[in-house]
Amino acid sequence: MMLTFVLSLMFMMMTFKDALKGREPVIYVRVSTKEQKGTLPKQIATIEAWLKANKITRKPKVFKEQTSGTNPNPPELLKAIEYCISKPGKTFLIVRDFQRISRNWRYGGKNLIPLFENDVPVISALKNQMSSTTTSIQDEDWLIGLFMALGAQEVDQVKKRTEAGVAAAAEKGVLRGTNKDFFPKEALNPYRELKRLLEAGVGQTEASRRLGRSTSWFRKNRDFFRLITERGGDSLLETWLDLSDKIRRIENEQRGGKTKEEAKKLKAVRRMTSGFVQEPFNFPIPTDEMLEEYLTNFKEYQPKRTK
């Protein structure tokens, strides 16, 4: 902590006001996977909030992309850098954090050298840190690589802790992901109705109409049922449907979690049965005794926060 604090002070030898006066902001945001693309606006919002707080009103130019943090030549980052150095001394590059530039300090440092050589500061909005420019002391630009390395190491440690937590949870029957909606407010269990319609040979369009569901819901759950029977037989599918009936009953008894206590009880049940609900062929069958235990001692089955 003390090292980071000292380095931060060194990193900000030049004030934002003096260094950025009259310069055009150039925003660069990046995510690693397609699933994370929805978080790009949040990165931009964080940066825009920083600009507003520092009274920088010029409209920023934005570059964004989806590519790995270990990519040595991110296309949009290179475009952003090229744009900045085409206007030496008149722009600055701003990111949410330096790990958006790269999770490999060697690649990141190599790509940023043209910015340092052309009087273009680089800013981390999240950490409120800024590299030097040719108008200050360039010897300290190496610190940006150190911050990249420290940040990447922290991300790796969090990832390892998360993976260990997921593995431990799976042993207890817990599986991450979106759990199925069992539609407790409906008179009939739509999953049982789906099974009945499939056995009767009713087609996709008509079955979807009768169930009041989309055709994509029909296809997804039809394929899910097929997978269950292929790997566990008809008996496993019936067991899965029995559990869906029980969870529907519990959700009705707990009034859909209207109070905090009811909500916590439902969360405990859904969390501890999530493995079997999502992958019944890979997880043990939750018994009635187990369901009662989750309801009675629900506080013991809430997700634990890890440091």
N, C-alpha and C positions, 0 to 999 in steps of 0.2 A: 504493500500500500504506500509506504513512504517513498520507495523508488519511483512508483508511478506518479506520485504527487510532485516530486522533484523534477522528473522528466517533463511533466505537464507545464511547469513553470518555465523551464528552459524553452519549451516548444512555442511559448507564446511571448517571446521577447519583443515582438512587434505588435502593436495594438491593432485590433480589427479596424478601428476607425481610420487610422493612418494608412494601413496597407490596402484597404479596399475602396477608398474614396474614388468615386468616378468609374469604378470597374464594373463590367457586366458579369452577373453570376451565371455560371455554367453548371447545371445540375447533372450528376451522373448517378443512376440507381441501377442495381443489379440483384437478381435472384438466381438461385442455382437450378431450380427445377420448374417444370411447367405448372405443377400444383401450387407453387409459391407466387405465381404471377399476380394473383389478386392482392399481394402485399405491396406491390410497387407503389400504388397511390399513398400508402401509409408512409413509405420512405420519403416520398415527395412532400407529403404534409409536414413531416418532421423538419425537413430542410426549409420549407417555406416559413414555418414558425420561427426558425432560427433567423432567417433573413428579416422577418418582421420585427423580431425582438432587437435586432441590431440596426434597425431603421434603414435597411437596404431596400429601396423601392423599385429599382430597375427590374423590368420583366426578365426572368431567367430563360435561358435556352436549356432544353431538357433532352438528355440522352438516356435511354433505358434499354435493358436487354435481359434475356434469360440465358445464362451460361455459367459453367462451373467456376468457382472461385480459384481453381488451380489452372484455368485456361491461360496460357502465356500471352495470348494476343486476343483479348475480348474485342470484337469488332466495333461495338458502340463506344467503348472506352477509348479506343484508338481514334475514333472520329471526334470524340469530345476533346481529346488532347490536341488533335490536329487543328480543331477550331480555335482552341485557346492560343496556340502558338502562332496562329495566323494573325493574331492581334496582340503582340507582345506588350506587356505592361498595361493592357486594357481589360483583362478578364481575370477571373479566378475560378478554380474548379472546387465545387463543394459536393460532398458525399455525406450520407448519414453517418457512416463510420469508415475507417480506413480499410476494413476488411471487405468493403464493397469493391474497392479497387482490385484487391487480390488477397488470397489467403496464403500466398507464397511471396515472401518479402523480396526474393530475388527477381521474380517476374514484375512485381509491382514497382520495385525500385528502378528497374531497367526502363519501364514504360514512362515513369515520371521524370526521368532525367531531362527530357526536352522542356518540361514545364519549368524546372528550376533554372535551366539555362536561358529561358525567355521571360523571366520575371513574372511567373504565374503562381500565386500562392495556392496551396491545397488545404481545404478545411474539412474537418470532421464536425458536423453539426451536433452529433450526439455527445461527443466528448468536449466540444467547445475548444478544439485545438487547431492550430494553424502552422503550416510549414513556413520556413523563411523564404525570402526571395533574393534575387541578385542585389537588391538594395539594402539587404541586411547581412546577416552572417550565414553564409551558405554551409559552413562546416557542420551545422546542426541539422541539415536536411536528412542525414542518415537516420535520425530519430523516427522518421515516418515509417521506415522499414522495421524498426524495433517495435513500434506500436502495432504494425501489421502482424508481426510474429507473436507478440504477446496476446493479441486478440484471437489469432488463429488457435493458439494453444488453449486459451480459455474455452473457445467453442468446442474443441476436441474433447476437453475434460467434461464439459456439460453433456456432450453426446454420449460419452462412455458411461456417465452416471445414469443417463436416461435409458440407455440400452440395458444396463444392469437392472434398473427398476422395472422395465418392461418384462424382462426374463423372469424376475422374481414374482411379478404379478401373474404371469401366465401360468406359473406353477400352482397358483391358487384358483385358477379358472377365469382370470380377468384378461380381456383382450381389448386393445385399443381399437378405436374406429367408431363409426356411427352405428348405434344399436338399432334394431328394427322397431318400428312403431307397431304395436299390437292393437291399436284402435279400440281402447277399452270402452269408449262411449257408444260404440255401435252394438246393436243387438246381437248380431252374428259375427263370429270370428272370420274375417275375410280369408285367412289362410286355410281354414277348414273348408270354406266355400270354394276356394281355388282348387283344392284337392278333389272335391266332389265334381266340379265342372271338368277338370282334366280327365277324371275317370269316365265321365259321361261322353267324352270326345267333343266337347263344345270348343269351337274355334276361338282364336285370339280376340277378334273384334267383338263377337257376341259375349264372350266371357268377361271381357273388360267392361262392357256396357252393364252387364248384370252385377258385377262387383262394384261398379262406380269408381273404377281405377283406370289409370292410363294404360295404354298397350305396353309401354316400357316397364311399368310395374308388373304387369302380367308376365312378360318375357323374363325379367330378372328373377322373379320368384319361381316361375316354372323351371328355369334352369337350376335354381338353387335346390328345389325339390328333387330334380333328377340327380344332382350331385350327391345329395344325402342318400337316396336309395341305391345309387351305384356303389357307394362306399360303406353303407351300413344297413341296407335293406329297408323294406317297408316298415319293419318294427321301429327302426331308428326314426323314420319320418313321423310315425305315430307318437313316439315319445316326445319328439320336438313339438308337435302340435299340442300334446298334453301340457307341456310346459308353457306354451303360449296361452293356453286357457287359464292356467294358474296365475300367470303374471297379469293377465287381463283382470282376473278377479281381485288380485291384490291391489292393482291400480284403482279399481272401483272402490274397494274398501277404504283405501287411503285418500279417496276423493280427488284423485289426480294430483296430490301433493299441494293442496291449497294452503296448508300451514307449513311453517319451516320444518317442524318435526316430521310431518307426513312426507314432505319433499325429500328429506334426508333418508327416510326409510325406503322410499322408492328408489332413490339413487343407489343405496346399498344393495338392494335386490338386483337392479339392472346391472350394476357394476360387477357383482359377483357371479352373475349368470351370463355375462357378455360372451365368454369364451364358447360356451355350449350353444348359445343363441346364434352366434355367427359361424362357428365351425363345429357342429355337433359331432362330427367324426373324429375330432382331435381332442375333445375335452370330456371329462366325466359328466355324467348326468346329475344335475342338481336334484337332491331328494327333498321330500316335504319337510324333513327335519332341518335340512340346510336352509330352506327358504324361511322357516320359522326363526332360525338362529339369526339370519340376516335382518329380519324385522325386529326381533327383540333386542339384539345388541348392535343396532345399526351404527352406533358411533364408532365401533371397532372396525367397521368395513368402509369407512370413508377414505378416499385417497390421501396418503400422507405426503406432506410437502417435504421436498428434499432441498438441502442447502447447496 
